[in-house]
Amino acid sequence: MRIDDYNAAKALTEKLKESLPIKTRAGKEFLKTLKQKGEEADPDREF
């Protein structure tokens, strides 16, 4: 991937850093895998 505008890419990177950490919830397949491994599979848990 080529960066055409280094300054724009740098500014975008800084904006993304301000949004970290990015929270997400597990999908159905991941929850199923957790259950199979005997792990807690709470669909409302944020990762």
Secondary structure, 3 states (H helix, E strand, C coil): CCCCCHHHHHHHHHHHHHCCCCCCECCHHHHHHHHHCCCCCCCCCEC
